[in-house]
């Protein structure tokens, strides 16, 4: 078992003010004999994926607010497909890229240096 204490900053949407708190979290694993430095790298890697993909999909595509109840996996795949297209196009800011893509009718046909035709 691994115990981790972290500082968390939260922004209150109503006031715009930031609050700081400390949290203690526990990671349970059957793996043994690994250094704290390696555990830290694994945990940071997990949160890099969470913050880089899932958080963006939730905030930009409002995935958690989706009311689709029949075959929600199809809509999730479409959102993932759109997200991957924008990333492959080299977009850093997905929210702005969605607006640009909506205003340019030939957005998908624009060749990208990252995509081989």
C-alpha positions, 0 to 999 in steps of 0.5 A, a space after each residue: 500500500 502506498 500513501 500519498 499526500 498532495 495539495 489540491 487547488 480548486 476554483 469556486 465557479 460562483 466566486 472565481 476564488 481558489 481554495 487550497 486543501 491537502 488530501 491523503 490518498 492510498 494506492 493499493 497494489 500487489 506489486 512489491 519491491 519498487 522504489 518511491 521514484 518509480 511509483 511516482 512516475 507510474 502515478 503521474 503517468 496515470 494522471 497525465 492520461 486522465 488530464 490529457 484525454 478524459 478531462 478534455 473530453 469531458 470539458 470540451 465535449 461535455 461527455 459526463 453531461 451526455 443524456 444519451 442512454 441508448 448505445 452511449 458507446 457509439 456517441 463516445 466513439 464519435 467524440 473520441 474520433 473527433 478528438 483524435 482528428 483534432 489532435 492528429 491535425 496538431 491542435 493544442 487547444 481542442 475547444 478552439 480547434 472545434 470552433 475553427 473546424 466548424 467554421 471551415 468547411 474543408 477542415 478535414 481535407 486540409 493535409 497535416 504534416 502528422 498524417 500520411 495520405 
